[in-house]
Amino acid sequence: MATETLLPADRASVQEMSRRMGEPAWLTELRLEALDAAARLDLPKLEKTRLERWNIDAYGRYQETSAVESAADLPAEALRYVVAESPNNLVVQRNSGAAFRKLADDLAKRGVIFTDFATAVREHEDLVKPYFMSVVRADEHRLSALHAALFTGGVFLYVPKNVTVEEPLQALFITDDSGAAFSPHILIVAESGSSVTYVDNVISAGEGGAPLVHNSITEIVCKPGASVRYASVHHLGRETTDLSWRRARLDNDARVEWIIGEMNAGDTVSDTHTILQGTGSSSEAKVICVGTGDQKLNITTRAVHFGKKIAERHADPGGHARRSDGDHQRHHQDRERRNRRERRTDRARADAVAARARRRESDAVDRRG
């Protein structure tokens, strides 16, 4: 007998959230279609991880965020993550929405866009709409569909053709109200020949609180010859379940570098995935995680190869403050290829042994004859 999937929201609440955020009709419709899909889709199948046993339904409700005049007005616990005393390139999200954003004038004059996602949808719809949920599809599994339906806030970064951004651009995502939805979407589009470094911190301010799900998606689009360095460190509390899906799609000669730090106290899924679509594209991933107590961790990095003359390098030293009783999974495409090569070598060796045996048997028959 089929079982009905209970979702953390209904169509009416999704429509109301989209209305309150002033979203265009196409985005409201996308949210509703994704919610309908979530009811039909299964949870993602992760190795040695039973997500159905996790607390993955506490999404909270969208709550409007009050903006602050400067970064100095942010919670004290958050200020230590800001990389400069007077940051010129910073976007801050507090709970469900943007609290602060600033971009240096010289970058804005060169066509760089770095803003919160809601503002990007209103002011740069022509750049957001073609790429949103194109690298990670809403219909891949139930959690990607729920993200598309329920995401709140995020960042949009656009770098024009042949523009090099020297200074890192930083985003800070803060949750200090477990009743407020906190599932940002990060979309980075790097045009041909461009280069940029993006850094973010995802943190819990304060202690305790009710359970909360942070279900975020990062999409990176690297056009030919573009280079993106993406660094992200998560410090979420014990009551927050962190589900982070990161994916980059690379054209010819494009490059992405992932630097990921998973320092959460709660259960964590961290999936970092590169699609090496173009010839000469390359990726590198460095992942560090620290697990504690009975925390469950599923840490995955992988690359899928389509283009020729590609390169990838993965390093993921897992550090533990004390041993985590949960599963800590690390999967690597290069290891899978190495295993396939070894299996092919084993088969070839077995075939050669069998061929020599047949020749010896044939020679013995000839001598007897």
PEBEL-V186597 format. One record per pair of residues at least 6 apart in sequence whose C-alpha atoms are under 6 Angstrom apart, sorted by the first residue. I is the first residue (numbers start at 1). J is the second residue. Records with the same first field share a line. If there is no record, write none. Layout:
I = J ; J
This chain:
5 = 39
8 = 57
18 = 28
31 = 148 ; 149
34 = 145 ; 148 ; 149
35 = 149
38 = 142 ; 145
41 = 141 ; 142
42 = 141 ; 142
43 = 141 ; 142
44 = 141
56 = 213
58 = 212 ; 213
59 = 181 ; 212 ; 213
60 = 179 ; 180 ; 181
61 = 180 ; 181
62 = 96 ; 180 ; 181
63 = 96 ; 180
65 = 97
67 = 99 ; 100
68 = 99 ; 100
88 = 102 ; 103 ; 104
89 = 102 ; 103 ; 104 ; 169
90 = 101 ; 102 ; 170 ; 171
91 = 100 ; 101 ; 171
92 = 98 ; 99 ; 100 ; 171 ; 172 ; 173
93 = 99 ; 173
94 = 174 ; 175
95 = 174 ; 175 ; 180 ; 182
96 = 152 ; 181 ; 182
97 = 153
112 = 158 ; 159
113 = 157 ; 158
114 = 156 ; 157
115 = 155 ; 156
116 = 154 ; 155
117 = 153 ; 154 ; 155 ; 156
135 = 219
138 = 144 ; 145 ; 148
139 = 145
151 = 183 ; 184
152 = 183 ; 184
153 = 184
154 = 184 ; 185 ; 186
155 = 186
156 = 187
157 = 188
158 = 188 ; 189
159 = 190
160 = 191
161 = 191 ; 192 ; 193 ; 194
162 = 193 ; 194
163 = 194
164 = 194 ; 195
165 = 196
168 = 197 ; 198
169 = 198
170 = 198 ; 199 ; 200
171 = 200
172 = 200 ; 201
173 = 202
174 = 203 ; 204
175 = 204
176 = 204 ; 205
178 = 209 ; 210 ; 212
182 = 214
183 = 214 ; 215 ; 216
184 = 216
185 = 216 ; 217
186 = 218
187 = 218 ; 219
188 = 220
189 = 220 ; 221
190 = 222
191 = 223
192 = 223 ; 224 ; 225 ; 226
193 = 225 ; 226
194 = 226
195 = 226 ; 227 ; 228
196 = 228
197 = 228 ; 229
198 = 230
199 = 231 ; 232
200 = 232
201 = 232 ; 233 ; 234
202 = 234
203 = 235 ; 236
204 = 236 ; 237
211 = 239 ; 240
212 = 240
213 = 240 ; 241
214 = 242 ; 243
215 = 243 ; 244
216 = 244
217 = 244 ; 245 ; 246
218 = 246
219 = 247 ; 248
220 = 248
221 = 248 ; 249
222 = 250
223 = 251
224 = 251 ; 252 ; 253 ; 254
225 = 253 ; 254
226 = 254
227 = 254 ; 255 ; 256
228 = 256
229 = 256 ; 257
230 = 258
231 = 259 ; 260
232 = 260
233 = 260 ; 261 ; 262
234 = 262 ; 263
235 = 263 ; 264
236 = 264
237 = 265 ; 266
238 = 265 ; 266
239 = 266
240 = 266
241 = 266 ; 267 ; 268
242 = 268
243 = 269
244 = 270
245 = 271
246 = 271 ; 272
247 = 272 ; 273 ; 274
248 = 274
249 = 275
250 = 276 ; 277
251 = 277 ; 278
252 = 278 ; 279 ; 280 ; 281
253 = 280 ; 281
254 = 281
255 = 281 ; 282 ; 283
256 = 283
257 = 283 ; 284 ; 285
258 = 285
259 = 286
260 = 287
261 = 287 ; 288 ; 289
262 = 289
263 = 289 ; 290
266 = 295
267 = 295 ; 296 ; 297
268 = 297
269 = 298
270 = 299
271 = 300
272 = 301
273 = 301 ; 302 ; 303
274 = 303
275 = 303 ; 304
276 = 304 ; 305 ; 306
277 = 306 ; 307
278 = 307
279 = 307 ; 308 ; 309
280 = 309 ; 310
281 = 310
282 = 310 ; 311 ; 312
283 = 312
284 = 312 ; 313 ; 314
285 = 314
286 = 315 ; 316
287 = 316
288 = 316 ; 317 ; 318
289 = 318 ; 319
290 = 319 ; 320
291 = 320 ; 324
292 = 322 ; 324
293 = 324
294 = 324 ; 325 ; 326
295 = 324 ; 326
296 = 326 ; 327
297 = 327 ; 328
298 = 328 ; 329
299 = 329 ; 330
300 = 330 ; 331
301 = 331
302 = 332 ; 333
303 = 333
